[in-house]
Amino acid sequence: MNGRRVAGLAAAVVLPVGATVLADTTSVGQFPSIPYFMAVLVAAALGRLLAGLVATGLSVVLLDYYFVGPSHGFGVGGEDAIALAAFAAVAVVVSEILGRRDVAIEQAKAARRRLELVSSASELLALSLDYPATFGKLAELVVGDFADICLIDVLEPDGSIERAAAAHRDPRQQPLVDRLRTEYPPDPAGEHPVARVSRTGVPEFRPVMSKEFLRATTRDPEHFRLTQDLGFQSFMCVALKARGSILGCLTFLSCHSQRRYGRDDLDVAEELARRAAVRLDNARLYTEERRARAEAEQNRQRLDVLARAGQRLALSLEFEDTLSSVLALAVQFYSEHAILYLGTDPSAMTVRATAHRDEERGRRVEEVLRRYVPDPGNPTSQILEAIRTGRPVPIRPLTDRQMIDLGLPPEVVEESREVQARSGLIVPLLARHGVIGALSLTNSSEGVEMDRDDVDFAVEFADRVAVAIENASLYEA
């Protein structure tokens, strides 16, 4: 019971008693209905209908007892009925008028809060193009007056749904919401509201989420229990749409029976989703543009390396002095280590040139090469595989046992773990009459990956080296 209702009920008791005293001791007693009328009016204004009716009943009783009966006492007559009807009418009319005013005020406040929420969300979304981080902040902004839980799901290019953000207004409940994000992302082909809205673009909302509905939209009993622990009551799910495409969904959940979503709330949710979708679309366009620029720059650098390598190799048929210079170009723009093996027989190949991006790592790699006695018959030899197949072979990290089987002493295996090749390629050197060696372009750092363009570059680079070596051999012959 709120404070206004308590004050109204108190007034409904106190004011009729005060009206009785006033009418009995002053000249107002000539018109006793007036103070009682005022008492009903004030009580109804403070506590609305309930307080007005209590004041009406008490006023009629007191008026009848002290002023209407032939002697002080109760009686039943036309005056009583008229007074009761008049006072009750006053209470009802005043309560109705003020009640409508209260509703209008609350609606205006709610509209202002919604407008402030949309405005704050717009400012937040305009701050950054880093949409995963921004969506997390948006979810945190929304929870409070508008929602108890906010979930933001993004459609990935492969059709899967990534739950980009999940926030609860109560920090103590956040671990449960985090489970919704990590353990129960919506199945794109399922009947979860997010999946349906992602497919159709049509918003969904329910003022009441029944247990039957929750069972039908959860994945398993544990998922259903999680919704019960969080207390799902009402929800809205709206699509993130931009330029005719659905990019994901924005979901708002109420966990209190006092908050039931309606059409006005859905309008706000759709406006928030519209603005978030524009920001997500812009972020993706920006990311794609940056990626395209980066790829263009990488391609430009690859072409530049190939051109410079061709120039250096063409400067002289005495290629011994230029091979290391050419490999230096590879480690400057492409890989951390470049090693050139020459020989048509894998068991008799020799290291003819090397280059390394990091001097210390290079020194350690050189030490391994100096003590490495390859076993050409070992099936795990990736150099042998490249020479045998005539195709580039992606580097596969080797176990200690495999490295020992390849001919590395155990103590060298222990010392070389930090410089072990973790990614890269071994490319055969193909001449007119067959394979004449192999070019190893590798990375010993974690997390360096090579794509299709990298493979094409490595093959083109190796082909130019092979042509230069073959031309030099013909010249010497």
Phi, psi and omega in degrees: 000125183281169185296325181294320180293321177297316179298321179295317179294322176297317178295325180297335179266315187287317186293318176298324176295317177297321178297323179296313179298317181296315181290331184277338187245355181230178181291347176299338180301341177295333177231070189296338182293334185297307180298327177291321177301315179295323179297316178296318181299312182293317180298317179295323179295323181281310187249008180064211195298314183300312179295322179297319179291323176297315178296324179297310181299314181293322180295317179297318179298312182292319179297317180294319185289318188264336190231341185262317184297157178299328172223159184306117181164179183269148174206162181239121181201185182296325180298322180297314181296319180295315180298316180298314181295318182294312181296319180297320179298317178300315181298317182293313183296312181298316181297319180295314181297311182290327177297317177296321177297319178300317180298316180298319179296316179296321178295321178295318178296318180297318178297321179294320178296320179296317179297318178295323179296314180297318179297315179296321179296320179297316179297318180296315182293335181279350186284329189210151173263005177277085192293328177300314180291319181294322179294326175298318178290324178297316179299320179293327179291321186290321183292138184139250180290332187261331183204155172270329179224138174233129178239136178236120181245141183237133176282129178271160180304330180277004179093350178285166181245121177258127176277099188283334183204148176208124183222146176237144182293335180258112181304333180291337180266355184301322178302325178292319178293324177299327177294323175300324182285315188272326187258336186228055172293146183297144174278121183303332182264000184273190182254016173296143180308321179298319179295317181294314181295325178295329180278321188259331186079000181271125181294151176233142173208151178223123174298330181227127176259103181285164178296325179297319178296317181294321178296324182287338186250000176259159190276323183204175181303325179293321177297316178298318180297325179296320178293327177289320178297325179280342176078042180304130180237315184211153182210161169223139177226121182233150184279146170268102185242136178209134178052040175080003181243148176267120184260345183163203183216153175240123184240133178242134182233138172255136179246017179229137183295339180287342181251108177240125185285141178229191184298320179298319178295322181296324177299318178294317180300319180292324178292318176299317180295321180299314182291322178294323180294319178299318180293319178297317179297316178297319180297319180292319177298319179296317180296317179296321179295315179297319179296318179296319178296318180296318179295320178297319179294319178297317179296320178299317180295321179297315179297322179295318179297316179298319180294316181292322177297317178298319179296315182294320180290334181273351184294325185206144174283350172277085193277351183303318184283340184263343183297314179298324178295320179292317179296330177298327176296321181296317182282343177285323186242348193235297185232170180277332181224142175226125183229129181254120176254135176238146180137142179273341179257117182304330182283346183239014181289147179236154175278118184257336180200149178218159173205146183219141181287320180252125186297316183292314177298321179298319179300319181290323177295319179299323179295319178296316180298323181295326184258003184273123177246098187291149174251100186295339181274354182288128184294344181272359180291113182283332174295315178300319180297318180295318181291320182292320184271337183073017181233155178295142182242121177296141179293132174245121177304137184255151174283166177301319181297318180295322180294321178295320179296331179283351176117002178279130176298147182305322182291328177288323177302317180296318184285337190259008183302320184289338181251013177296140178293123181252339176205165180131197184219151166245117187248127178290146175268109186258120175252182183297330185254013177130194183280132180245004179161198181211147177245120180260118178241104191228165176231133177260354177277153178286150170080009178265120181240157180238138181255188183299321179296324178295320179297315180299318179298314182300319179295315180296318179298313181296323179297320180293321177296318181297318180297317180296318180294318181294319179297319179296321179296319179295323180295316181293328180289000000 
